[in-house]
Amino acid sequence: MDMRALVGDNFARLRREKGLTQEEVSARSGFSQQYLSGLEKGKRNPTVITLFELAQAIGVSHLELLTPSND
């Protein structure tokens, strides 16, 4: 799995675990719903700062977005 797919999968999973929609995260983070959708599909290449801001918006550590899950 490449890094974009890993981040996208983790972001989508963590967002759902927190009970948040893409629209809610968009409002919290300032990133568009279209950007978040592309991120979750592994089509975006977020910067380190973007990862940090998105992690804050969903209430997790930025490291959780980068760590493979134990599925």
Residue pairs with C-beta under 8 A, 6 or more apart in sequence:
1 9
1 68
2 42
3 66
4 42
4 43
4 44
4 45
5 42
6 66
6 68
7 39
7 42
7 46
7 51
7 65
7 66
8 39
8 40
8 41
8 42
8 43
8 44
9 40
9 42
9 69
10 64
10 65
10 66
10 67
10 69
11 36
11 39
11 40
11 54
11 58
11 65
12 40
13 69
14 58
14 60
14 64
14 65
15 21
15 22
15 25
15 40
15 58
18 58
18 59
18 60
20 28
20 58
22 33
22 36
22 37
22 40
23 33
25 31
25 36
25 54
25 57
25 58
26 32
26 33
26 35
26 36
28 57
28 58
29 36
29 53
29 54
29 56
29 57
30 53
31 50
31 53
31 54
31 57
35 44
36 54
38 44
39 46
39 54
46 54
48 62
51 62
51 65
51 66
52 62
54 62
54 65
55 61
55 62
55 64
55 65
56 62
